[in-house]
Amino acid sequence: MTDSGALSASDAGTTGEAPPRRGLNPIWRRRLANFRANRRGFWSLWIFLVLFVLSLFAEVIANDRPVFVWYDGAPYVPVLADYPETTFGGDFPTPAAYRDPFVADLINEKGFMVWPPVRFSYQTVNQDLPVPAPAPPSAENWLGTDDQGRDVVARLIYGFRLSVLFGLALTALSSVIGVAAGAVQGYFGGLLDLFFQRFIEIWSGLPQLFILIIVSSVLVPGFWTLLIVLMLFSWTALVGVVRAEFLRARNFDYVRAAKALGMSDGLVMVKHVLPNAMVATLTFLPFILAGSLVALTSLDFLGLGLPPGSPSLGELLRQGKDNLQAPWLGIASFMVIAVMLSLLVFVGEAVRDAFDPRKGVV
C-alpha cells in the first residue's frame, strides 16, 4: 500500500493535477517587481551589463592584431597566439607586426586579414600621425590620441574593463570582511562590541592618502597592491549596517529558540540572522562599487595608482588636465566616468526601492 498523502506519477497523470511548482517566494517576487518598476534603474542595469560584457572582449574590439588571418590555405588567430614573421614569409623570427605594411603585403598576397573595429590596442602608438600628439579625432583615431600617440577609444575600452574588474574585486573582498566583522560585533556585543567600535573609529581616522603615498614610495604600485591597500580602509563601510541588524535580531524569538535547541552560534548567525542583515547590505553594494571606481580613478589621476602605461581612466583624465589644447581627452574620459557612475547610482536607487518594505508594487 502507498501512503494516502503521496501521489505516484500515474496517479498524478490520471487526476490531471500538475505537480507543485517551486519558485520565488512572495517577498522576492515583490522585490523583483519593485526593481522592474524603477525603469531608470532597471534599464541602467542592462546598459551597464552590456557595456561590461562588451569590454570583456576588448581584445576583439580594439587590437593591433587581426582577429583572423587566412594565409596560404591555413587559418591563424593572432589575438589568441603569437606567430613569428617567418610564418607569413618574413625574414625575422620575432612576433609579426601586422600593422607593418611589409607584413601586411606578405599576408594579402596569399590570403587576407580580418581586423577588429579599432585597429589599436591600449598601448599601441600610432606612428603615422599627420600632426604631433595628442592628435585630434580622425577617421583612424575616432576620439583622437593621447600625448603619447595612443588611441583614446582603445584606452577607454580597456580602462573601463580594468576599472570595473577592480571595483568588483574591491567591493566583494571588502564586503566579505565588513559583513563578517559586523556580524561578530553585533551578535556577541558586550566588551567585544565596545573595543571593536573604538578600533574602527581609530582605523577610520587614519590618513588614507598619506598611507597610499608611503606605500607607493616603498612598493611598486600595481593592481593587487592597490586592491589590498584600499581594502584595508574600505571594509568598514558595511560594519555599522550589519552590526545594527545583528544587534536587533539576536534577541528575536526564533534566534533564542534555535540556540535553545543546541544550534551553535556560528550556525545561528549564518542561517537565521545573516539573511536579514543581507537585505540592508545589498542596498549599499552598488554605491560601494561606485565608490571603489572613484577611488581608483582618483589615485590614477594623482599619479598614485596603476603603473605607467596601464589603461586607466584617471590617467587619461589627468592628460586632459595637462593638455588643455586637446579637449577631446578630458571630454572623452569625463563622459565615460560620468556615465559609468550614473548607471551604478541609478541601479543602487532601484535596489533600494526593491528592498524597501514600505514600498508597494507600482
N, C-alpha and C positions, 0 to 999 in steps of 0.2 A: 504494500500500500504506500501511496505517496502522501506527503503532508498536504493537508487541505489548504494551507496558506500559500503553497507554491504551485505554479503552473508550468507544465512541461512545454516544450516547443510545439508539440502537436496540439495541446490544449489551447495555447495562445493563437494558433492558426485557426482552430475551429470556432473559437469565440469571437474572432475578428478584432481583438483588442491588441493594439501595438504595445510593445514593451516600453516601460517608462524611459523618457529621455533625460539625460543628465546634462545640465548646462550651468550657466552662471546663476548665482543666487540673486534674489531681487535687489539686494543692496548694490551689487556690482553692475547689474543691468541699469539701475537708476544712475549710477555714476557715469557709465558709458554714455547714457542718453544725455546727461548734463554736459559731458565733454563735447559731444557732437553738436549740442545746441549752441555752444560758443563757436560760431562759424569761423571767426577770425583765428582762434587758437587751433581749431580742427584743421583748417587748410594750411596754417603755418607749420603744423607738424608734418604734413605731407610734403610741403615745399622743402622744408629743412631735410627730411629724409631723402628726397630725390637728389638734392644738391650733394648731400653727404655720400650717397651711394655712387653718384657720378664721379665724385672726387676720389673714391677708392680705385677707380680705373683711370687715374690721371696719366699713367704711362701710355694708355691707348689714346688719350685725348690730346696730350701735349708731350711730344718727344722729338728728339733729334735723330731718332732711328725710325725706319719704316715699320709699320705694323706687320707687313708681309712682303716677302721678296720671292719672286719666281725667277730662277736663273738656271739656264741650261738644262731645263726639264726637271729641276729639283726645287722643292719648297723650302723656304727659310723663314724663321720668325725672329727677327733681330731684337724685338722688345723683350724676349724671354731668354735669349742666349747671345753670347759674343761669338762673332765669326771673324777670322782673320781676313785681311785684304786679299791674301792669296786664294781664298775660296772663290773669289769673283774675278780671278785673273790678274790681280795686282802683284806688286813686287815685294811688299813687306809683310811679315807675319804678325804685325800688330793688328789690334781690332780695327775693322773697317770704319772709315769716316764717311758715312753715307751722304753727308752734305757736300763733300768734296766733289767738284764737277768731274774729276778724273774717275773716281769710283762710280759715280752715277752713270757716266757714259759706258763704263765696262758692263754694268748690270743691264742697262737699257739695250745694249747690243744683242744680248741673248735672253732677255726677259723683261720684267717690269717690277716696279715698286709701288706699294700701297702705303701712302703716308697718312699719319693722323691729321685731324683738322688743324692743329697748331704744330708747326714743324720745329718747335723749340722745346727743350726741357728747361727746368728751372735754373740750371747752371750753364746753359748754352749761351755763348757770347756770339752775337751777330757780327761777323767780321766784315760784312758788306754794307754797312750803314752809309747812306749818302751824306749824312751830317754827323758832327760829333755827338757822342752820347751825353745826356739822355736824348734819344731821338723821339720826335713826335709820332703820334699814331699814323699808320700807313697800311697798305694792303697786306704787307708781310707781317708787320707787328701791329695788331689791331688796336692795342692800347699803348703803343709806343714801347720804349725800352727804359731801363733804369740807368743810373750813371755809369754802369759797367757794361752796357750794351746787352743786357739780358732781357728777354721778353717779359713784359709785365703780365700778360694773360697767363703764361705758364707759371710764373711765380705766385700769382693769385690762386690758381687751382691747387698747386702743391701746398701753398701756405694755408689755404682753407682746410685741406685734409689734415695737415700736421697739427693745426690749432685745435680742431675738433677731437682728434685722437688724444691729444694731450689733455684737453679738458675732460673728456670722458674718463680717462685713466685717473686723473686727479680727483674727479668727483666720486668715482667708485671707491678708491682707496680711502679718501678722507671720510666718506660716508660710513664705510665699514668700521673704521676706528671710532668715529664720533658716536655712532649708534651703540657700539659695544661699551664705550666709556659712559655714555649717558644712561644706559640700561643698568650697569652695575651700580652707578652712583645713585640712581633713583630707587632701585629695588631694595638695596640694603640700607640706605640712609644713614643716620647717626653720624658718628665721627668720620666714617669713610666719606660720606657726602660733604661734611664740613671741610675736611682737609682737601678733598678734590676740588671743591669750589674755590678755595684760596689758591690752589695750584693753577687753576685755569685763569684766574684773574691775573696772577703774576705772568703766566705764559703769554696771555693775550696782550700784555703791556710791553713785551719785548719789541724793540725796533726792528721790524722785519726787513726793511730796506737796508739798514746798516749790516745786518747779518748776511744778506744776499751779497752785498759788496765785499764783505770779508771772505765769503765762500768763493766768489768769483775770482778773487785775487789769489786764493790758495789752490783751488781746483779749476780744471778747465770746464767751463760751463757746457752742459750738454742736456739732452732730453731727459735722461734719468736723473742727473744731478739736480736739475731744476724741479723735476717731479718730486723728489724726496724732500728737498728744502721747502717747497711750497706746501707739501703735505704736512710737514711739521707744524704749520701755522693754520692750515685750513680745516683741520679735523674738529676744531672747537665750534664750528658753525651749527652743528646739529645737536651738540651735547645738551644745551638748555631745553630744546623741544622734547627730546627723548627722555630726559630726566624728569620733566614735568609730567609726561604721560605715565611713566613708571611710578612716580610718587602718587599719582591719582589712582592708578589701577591696582596697586599692590595690596590694598585693603578691601578690594571687592570680594563679594561672597564666593564667586566661582574660583578665585585665586586661593582663598582660605580653604575651600573645600578640596582643591587639588593638593594643597600642602598637607591637609589632614589625612588624605588617602595615601600619603607616603611619597608623593612625587617630589623629586629633587628640585632644588632651587633653579638650577640651570634649565631643566625641562619646563618648569613653570614659566620662566622668563621667555623662553623661545616659543613655546606652544600657546600660551594663554595671554601674555602681556605684550609681547613684541608685535603681533598683528595690529593691535590698537595703536601702538606707537608709530607703526609704519604709515598709517594714514596721514598723520601730520608731517612725517618725514618726506613722503613722496611729493607733497605740495611744494617743498623747498628745493627739490633736486634741479628743476630747470633753471632756477635762479642761481643755484650754486654752480651749475655748469657755465652759465653766462659769466659769473664772477671769475671762474677759472680761466676762461678765454681772455677776459680783460687783464688778468694778472700776467699771463704770458705775453700778451701784446704790449703791455706797459713795460715789462722788463726788456723786451726786444727793442722797444722804442728808446729806452735809456741806454742801450748797449750792454745790458747785464744778462741777456737771455741766451738764446741759442748761438752756437759758434758762427763766425762769419761765413757767408755763403749758403747758409740754410734757408730754405723757403719760409720766410717769416713775414706776416702781415705787419707787425710792428716795425721791422726793419725797413719795409717799403714805405711805411708811413713816415719814418724818420727821413728817408731820402726825399720825400715830398716836402718836408720842412726845410731841408738843406738845399733844395733845388726849386726855389720859388718860380724860376723861369720855365719850369716843366710842370704845369699844374695837373697834368694827367696822372702823375704819380700819387699826389695827395688825394685827388678826387677818387681815383680807382680804389685805392686801399681803404679810404674812408667809407665808400659806398659798400664795399664787401663787409667790413666790420659792422657798419650800422645795420645792414640787412640781416646779418647773422645774429646779432644780439637782439634785434627787434623780433625776429621769429622765435627765439628762445623765450623772450619775455611774454609774447602772446601765448605760447604753449603753456608757460607757467600759470598765466591767468586762467586758461581753460582747465588745467589740472586743479587749481584752487577751487574753481566753481564745481568741478566734479566731486570733490571730497567735502564740500560744504554741506553739512546735514540740514541746514536751514533752507537750502535752495531746492525747490521742486523742479520737476521736469518741465521745461518750457514747451 
